[in-house]
């Protein structure tokens, strides 16, 4: 049972990658730390691993790859003996056939068959002869580039499932950034040359940068990393309080020290600290600071995209070899399906059972999110049958894992709202530090979340903000190319992992 009062150097909100990285490094440096985590069971946030009857589920899929040597070294330090090397494989699944991801245009046309490929090429020709001269949306840009038929097959359905808004409401800028380097006409010419024996280059169908072909992965899932970090913190006489939610955060009267009240199953716990590190969603943090910040209204406007995973245990061999497949089929709601054994054989304890996770993108409180677990398992079984991936009678078990606030939403106002709140907090409270994906409202990778915490620890150690953790460059291809740990300095590499997301198109 935790003490009712804690007096520490640093209080940390959230036991995800950012929060536990900070706690781990502060503990190593001799600081006293208390971490609060609202989940009753699991640490790791969206990088946790849920276990049920020996089956382990990765929430979203986490490849352990970073160009930052600092991050790689920390992974190796926390988990020195439990990484395995896994092959990278992800494909698109459409009407019973698999397509390479990233898309290889000539292969796609070949798989679609003569009739549908002819329609695709006719649609492509029409788009080239009569292009839309007023390109404003993702749909406008993609139809101009590939024709309406290919757009509807390979771009529209999955994109709308993930982001919860129609393609004609998304900015064209995102399409130009996201789908670069793929030329349909170039792919067709390449295919014709191959058929005549005139081209001996690898059959990419497009010129692409080399993608990483393998990655490291903890043998029992990503949660293994963060459980080890938590254990180190606790072993060295610091605290990680599970099932404790932030109730109130205020500065003590006549002091810049913090008084944090966390609500737990046995009542409130009060934590007194010189510094607070928050990886909680900015919207939640703002509503619990007292006195309420003037920018509270801005923070409350921040939005999030949620998702849930329905794991099915199926009496069968593995249904596909991929780590996951993207579902480009409008007949089903599922957006992506993971194969947990492809992440690690130890995730699935029974060799005669395939274990897959169907991912549904949604908003907290909508119909999918609010459905019962039993109804969601039945939906998943039905959709697997529609896709032709399994017989529902072969399903021997199911489980549902919900993940709220999985993706910060980048709407028209988000950047101004984040900047306004950040500016006020930094001016008023230099000893309140925001880190991580939700703490900074930035859609980034795990190594980026860790680096924001690592630099924050250095700021605390120095007694001033010597590192600007908001100095992030955008590079969507960062996570898919290059050598692990190639950047010895490491900070800019890890801080270059903010992913691209679509912006909602402003009204004309």
C-alpha positions in Angstrom: 0.0 0.0 0.0 1.5 3.4 -1.0 2.2 6.1 1.5 -0.4 8.9 1.8 2.4 11.5 1.5 5.5 11.5 -0.8 8.2 14.1 -0.8 10.4 13.7 -3.9 12.6 15.6 -6.3 10.4 14.8 -9.3 6.8 13.7 -9.7 5.9 12.0 -13.1 2.5 11.7 -14.6 2.2 8.6 -16.8 4.2 5.4 -17.0 4.5 5.2 -20.8 7.8 5.4 -22.8 8.4 9.0 -22.0 7.4 8.9 -18.3 9.4 5.7 -17.5 12.4 6.8 -19.5 12.5 9.9 -17.3 12.0 7.9 -14.2 14.7 5.4 -15.1 17.3 8.0 -15.9 16.5 10.2 -12.9 16.7 7.1 -10.6 20.1 6.3 -12.1 21.3 9.8 -11.3 20.1 9.6 -7.7 16.9 11.7 -7.8 13.9 10.6 -5.7 10.9 10.0 -8.0 7.2 9.0 -7.8 5.4 8.0 -11.0 1.6 7.8 -11.1 -0.2 5.7 -13.8 -3.9 5.5 -14.2 -3.9 2.0 -15.7 -4.4 -0.6 -12.9 -2.2 -3.3 -14.4 0.0 -2.3 -17.3 2.8 0.2 -17.8 4.0 1.3 -21.3 1.0 3.3 -22.4 0.3 2.6 -26.1 3.6 0.6 -26.0 2.2 -1.8 -23.4 1.7 -5.5 -24.0 -1.5 -7.0 -22.7 -1.5 -10.6 -21.6 -4.5 -12.9 -21.5 -4.4 -16.7 -20.8 -0.8 -16.7 -22.0 -1.5 -14.8 -25.2 0.2 -11.4 -25.5 -1.1 -8.5 -27.6 1.0 -5.6 -28.9 -1.1 -2.4 -28.9 -0.5 -1.0 -32.4 2.7 -2.7 -33.4 6.1 -1.4 -32.3 9.2 -1.9 -34.3 12.3 -1.1 -32.2 14.4 0.9 -34.6 16.1 4.3 -34.1 18.9 6.2 -35.8 19.7 7.7 -32.4 22.6 5.9 -30.7 21.5 7.3 -27.4 18.1 5.7 -27.7 19.5 2.4 -28.9 22.0 2.3 -26.1 19.2 2.9 -23.6 17.1 0.1 -25.0 20.1 -2.2 -24.7 20.7 -1.1 -21.2 17.2 -1.6 -19.9 16.7 -4.9 -21.8 20.1 -6.4 -22.5 19.3 -10.0 -23.1 15.7 -10.1 -24.5 15.8 -8.6 -28.0 15.2 -10.8 -31.0 15.6 -9.9 -34.7 12.5 -10.1 -36.7 11.8 -9.8 -40.5 9.8 -6.7 -41.6 6.8 -7.5 -43.7 3.6 -5.5 -44.2 1.2 -5.7 -47.2 -2.1 -4.5 -48.4 -5.0 -6.9 -48.5 -7.8 -6.3 -51.1 -10.4 -8.7 -52.3 -8.5 -11.9 -51.4 -5.1 -10.8 -52.8 -1.9 -9.3 -51.2 -0.2 -6.2 -52.6 3.2 -4.9 -51.6 3.4 -2.0 -49.2 4.6 0.6 -50.2 2.5 0.0 -53.3 4.2 -1.3 -56.4 2.0 0.0 -59.2 2.8 -2.6 -61.9 2.3 -5.5 -59.4 -1.0 -3.9 -58.4 -2.3 -3.7 -61.9 -1.2 -7.3 -62.5 -3.0 -8.6 -59.4 -6.2 -6.7 -60.3 -6.6 -8.6 -63.5 -7.0 -7.6 -67.2 -10.5 -6.2 -66.9 -10.1 -4.1 -63.8 -6.6 -3.0 -64.8 -8.0 -1.8 -68.1 -10.6 0.3 -66.2 -7.8 1.6 -64.0 -5.7 2.6 -66.9 -8.7 4.2 -68.6 -9.4 6.1 -65.5 -5.7 7.1 -65.2 -5.8 8.3 -68.9 -8.9 10.4 -68.2 -7.3 12.0 -65.2 -4.2 12.9 -67.3 -6.3 14.3 -70.2 -8.8 16.2 -68.0 -7.0 16.9 -64.7 -8.6 18.9 -61.9 -7.1 22.3 -62.2 -8.3 23.3 -58.7 -6.5 20.8 -56.5 -7.4 21.4 -52.9 -8.0 18.0 -51.2 -6.3 14.6 -50.8 -8.8 13.2 -53.1 -8.2 15.8 -55.8 -4.4 15.2 -55.7 -4.6 11.4 -55.7 -7.2 11.2 -58.5 -5.1 13.5 -60.6 -2.0 11.3 -60.0 -3.6 7.8 -60.4 -7.2 8.1 -61.7 -10.4 7.7 -59.7 -10.4 3.9 -59.9 -7.0 3.3 -58.3 -7.7 6.0 -55.8 -10.9 4.2 -54.7 -9.1 0.9 -54.4 -5.8 1.8 -52.7 -6.2 5.2 -51.1 -9.8 6.1 -50.1 -11.0 3.3 -47.9 -8.1 2.8 -45.6 -7.3 6.5 -45.3 -10.9 7.3 -44.2 -10.9 4.4 -41.7 -7.8 5.7 -40.0 -8.6 9.4 -39.8 -12.3 9.4 -39.5 -12.9 12.0 -42.2 -13.6 11.9 -45.9 -10.7 12.2 -48.4 -12.3 15.2 -50.0 -12.0 17.0 -46.6 -8.2 16.4 -46.2 -5.6 18.8 -47.4 -3.8 18.0 -50.7 -0.5 18.9 -49.0 -0.6 15.7 -47.0 -1.1 13.6 -50.2 1.9 15.3 -51.9 4.1 14.5 -48.9 2.8 11.0 -48.2 2.6 9.6 -51.7 5.8 10.7 -53.4 8.0 8.8 -55.8 5.2 6.6 -57.2 4.6 7.2 -60.9 1.9 5.0 -62.4 3.1 5.6 -66.0 6.7 5.0 -65.0 5.6 1.7 -63.4 3.7 0.6 -66.5 6.7 1.4 -68.8 9.0 -0.5 -66.4 6.6 -3.5 -66.5 6.6 -3.5 -70.3 10.4 -3.3 -70.4 10.6 -6.3 -68.1 8.2 -8.4 -70.3 10.6 -7.7 -73.2 13.7 -8.5 -71.1 14.9 -4.9 -71.4 15.1 -4.1 -67.7 17.0 -6.3 -65.2 16.7 -4.0 -62.1 14.9 -5.3 -59.0 11.1 -5.3 -59.6 10.1 -2.4 -57.4 7.7 -0.9 -59.9 8.9 2.4 -58.6 12.1 4.0 -57.3 12.0 3.9 -53.6 14.5 4.4 -50.7 15.6 1.2 -49.1 13.2 0.2 -46.3 14.5 -1.5 -43.2 14.2 -5.3 -43.8 14.3 -6.3 -40.2 14.0 -4.9 -36.8 14.6 -5.8 -33.2 11.7 -6.6 -30.9 11.4 -7.7 -27.2 10.7 -11.4 -27.2 7.6 -10.9 -25.0 6.4 -7.7 -26.6 7.2 -4.0 -26.1 5.7 -4.0 -22.6 8.6 -6.1 -21.5 10.9 -3.0 -22.0 8.7 -0.8 -19.8 8.1 -3.4 -17.2 11.9 -3.7 -16.8 12.2 0.1 -16.5 9.5 0.1 -13.8 11.2 -2.7 -11.9 14.5 -0.8 -11.9 12.8 2.3 -10.6 11.0 0.4 -7.8 14.1 -1.7 -6.9 16.0 1.5 -6.3 13.5 2.8 -3.7 11.4 5.0 -5.9 7.7 4.6 -6.5 5.4 3.7 -9.4 1.8 4.0 -8.2 -0.6 2.0 -10.5 -4.3 2.8 -10.7 -3.7 6.4 -9.6 -5.1 9.3 -11.7 -4.1 12.9 -11.5 -6.7 14.8 -9.5 -5.1 18.2 -8.8 -1.8 19.9 -9.5 -0.9 23.2 -7.7 2.1 25.1 -6.5 2.6 25.2 -2.7 1.8 28.5 -1.1 4.8 30.8 -1.1 6.9 28.3 -3.1 7.5 27.1 -6.6 7.4 23.4 -5.4 4.5 21.3 -6.6 1.7 19.6 -4.6 0.1 16.8 -6.7 -2.9 14.9 -5.6 -3.5 11.5 -7.2 -6.7 9.6 -6.7 -6.2 5.8 -6.1 -8.2 2.8 -5.0 -7.4 3.4 -1.3 -7.9 7.2 -1.4 -5.9 10.2 -2.3 -2.1 10.3 -2.3 -0.3 13.7 -2.0 3.1 14.1 -3.7 5.3 17.1 -3.0 7.9 17.7 -5.7 10.4 20.2 -7.0 9.6 19.3 -10.6 6.7 17.7 -12.4 7.1 15.8 -15.7 3.8 15.2 -17.5 3.2 12.8 -20.4 -0.6 13.0 -19.8 -2.7 14.5 -22.7 -2.4 18.2 -22.6 -6.2 18.5 -22.4 -6.3 16.4 -19.3 -3.4 18.2 -17.6 -4.8 21.7 -18.3 -8.1 20.9 -16.5 -6.3 19.7 -13.3 -3.8 22.6 -12.8 -4.9 25.1 -10.1 -5.5 27.9 -10.6 -6.8 27.0 -14.0 -4.5 28.4 -16.8 -5.9 31.2 -18.9 -5.3 28.9 -21.9 -7.6 26.2 -20.6 -10.1 26.8 -23.4 -7.4 26.3 -26.0 -6.3 23.0 -24.4 -9.9 21.7 -24.2 -10.1 22.2 -28.0 -7.4 19.5 -28.6 -8.8 16.3 -30.1 -7.7 12.7 -30.3 -8.3 9.6 -32.5 -8.8 6.4 -30.6 -8.7 2.7 -31.6 -9.4 -0.7 -30.3 -7.9 -4.1 -31.0 -10.0 -7.3 -31.1 -7.7 -10.3 -30.7 -8.9 -13.6 -32.1 -7.3 -17.0 -31.3 -7.9 -19.3 -34.3 -7.3 -23.0 -34.5 -5.2 -22.8 -37.6 -1.7 -22.3 -39.0 -0.7 -18.6 -39.3 -3.0 -16.9 -41.7 -0.3 -14.7 -43.3 3.4 -14.2 -42.6 3.2 -10.4 -42.3 3.6 -8.4 -39.1 0.4 -6.8 -40.1 -1.8 -6.3 -43.2 -3.7 -3.1 -44.2 -7.3 -3.8 -45.2 -8.4 -1.8 -48.2 -11.9 -3.1 -48.4 -15.0 -1.0 -47.8 -17.1 -4.1 -46.9 -15.5 -4.3 -43.5 -14.7 -1.7 -40.8 -11.4 -3.2 -39.7 -8.4 -1.2 -40.9 -5.4 -3.3 -40.1 -4.8 -6.9 -38.8 -1.7 -7.9 -36.9 -0.2 -11.4 -36.7 1.2 -11.5 -33.2 3.4 -14.6 -33.9 5.2 -12.7 -36.7 6.2 -10.1 -34.1 7.5 -12.9 -31.8 6.8 -16.6 -31.6 6.6 -16.2 -27.8 3.6 -14.0 -28.0 1.5 -17.1 -28.9 1.9 -20.0 -26.6 0.1 -22.7 -28.7 1.8 -23.7 -32.0 -1.5 -24.9 -33.4 -3.3 -21.6 -32.8 -3.0 -18.4 -34.9 -3.5 -15.2 -32.9 -4.4 -12.0 -34.8 -5.4 -8.6 -33.8 -8.1 -6.7 -35.8 -7.6 -2.9 -35.3 -10.6 -0.6 -35.5 -10.0 3.1 -35.6 -12.7 5.1 -33.9 -13.6 8.0 -31.6 -14.1 7.4 -27.9 -17.8 7.1 -27.3 -18.9 6.3 -30.8 -20.7 3.1 -31.8 -17.6 0.9 -32.1 -16.0 2.2 -28.9 -19.2 1.7 -26.9 -20.0 -1.8 -28.2 -19.7 -4.7 -25.7 -16.6 -6.9 -25.9 -18.8 -9.9 -27.0 -20.3 -7.9 -29.8 -16.9 -6.7 -31.0 -15.5 -10.3 -31.0 -18.6 -11.4 -33.1 -18.0 -8.5 -35.5 -14.3 -9.5 -35.9 -15.2 -13.1 -36.6 -17.8 -12.0 -39.2 -15.4 -9.6 -40.9 -12.6 -12.3 -41.0 -15.1 -14.5 -42.8 -16.1 -11.7 -45.2 -12.4 -11.2 -46.0 -12.0 -14.9 -46.5 -9.2 -15.1 -43.9 -10.7 -17.7 -41.6 -13.8 -19.8 -40.7 -15.6 -18.3 -37.7 -16.1 -21.8 -36.4 -12.3 -22.1 -36.0 -12.2 -19.2 -33.5 -11.5 -20.6 -30.0 -11.1 -17.3 -28.1 -11.3 -13.5 -28.3 -10.4 -10.4 -26.3 -10.8 -6.7 -26.7 -8.3 -4.0 -25.8 -9.3 -0.3 -26.0 -6.7 2.5 -26.5 -8.0 6.0 -25.9 -6.2 9.0 -27.3 -3.9 6.9 -29.5 -3.4 9.7 -32.1 -3.3 13.4 -31.5 -5.5 15.0 -34.1 -4.0 17.8 -36.2 -6.9 20.1 -37.1 -6.8 23.7 -38.2 -6.4 25.1 -34.7 -4.2 22.4 -33.0 -0.9 24.1 -33.6 -2.1 27.5 -32.2 -3.8 25.8 -29.3 -0.6 23.8 -28.4 1.6 26.9 -28.7 -0.7 29.0 -26.6 -0.8 26.6 -23.7 2.9 25.7 -24.0 3.9 29.4 -23.9 1.8 30.1 -20.8 3.0 27.0 -18.9 6.7 27.7 -19.7 6.4 31.3 -18.6 4.5 30.5 -15.4 6.0 27.1 -14.4 9.6 26.5 -15.6 9.6 23.4 -13.4 6.6 21.8 -15.2 7.9 19.7 -18.1 5.8 18.3 -21.0 7.1 15.2 -22.7 5.9 12.4 -25.1 3.2 12.0 -27.7 0.2 13.1 -25.7 2.1 15.3 -23.4 3.2 17.5 -26.3 0.3 16.6 -28.6 2.6 15.3 -31.3 2.1 12.2 -33.4 5.6 10.8 -33.1 7.5 7.5 -32.7 8.5 5.8 -29.5 12.2 6.9 -29.7 11.1 10.5 -30.1 9.0 10.2 -26.9 12.0 8.8 -25.1 14.3 11.5 -26.3 12.0 14.3 -25.1 12.3 12.6 -21.7 16.0 12.2 -21.9 16.6 15.9 -22.7 14.1 16.9 -20.0 16.2 14.9 -17.4 19.3 16.8 -18.5 17.4 20.1 -18.1 16.4 19.2 -14.6 20.0 18.1 -13.8 21.3 21.4 -15.1 18.7 23.5 -13.3 17.7 25.3 -16.5 16.2 24.6 -19.9 19.5 24.0 -21.9 17.7 21.8 -24.4 14.6 22.7 -26.4 12.6 19.5 -26.6 10.2 21.1 -29.0 12.9 21.4 -31.7 11.4 18.8 -33.9 11.9 18.5 -37.7 9.4 16.5 -39.8 10.6 13.5 -41.7 8.0 10.9 -42.5 10.5 8.5 -44.0 12.9 8.7 -41.0 11.6 5.5 -39.4 11.7 3.4 -42.5 15.3 3.9 -43.8 18.9 4.1 -42.7 21.0 2.3 -40.1 20.1 1.8 -36.5 22.1 4.0 -34.2 23.9 5.7 -37.1 23.6 9.2 -35.5 26.1 9.2 -32.6 24.8 12.6 -31.3 21.4 11.1 -31.6 19.2 14.0 -30.4 18.2 15.4 -33.8 17.7 11.9 -35.2 15.2 11.0 -32.5 13.6 14.4 -32.7 13.1 13.9 -36.5 10.4 11.2 -36.1 7.3 13.3 -36.0 4.9 11.6 -38.4 2.8 13.3 -41.1 -0.9 13.5 -40.5 -3.7 15.0 -42.7 -5.0 18.4 -42.0 -8.7 19.1 -42.5 -9.3 21.1 -45.5 -10.5 24.7 -44.8 -13.7 25.9 -46.3 -13.3 27.8 -49.6 
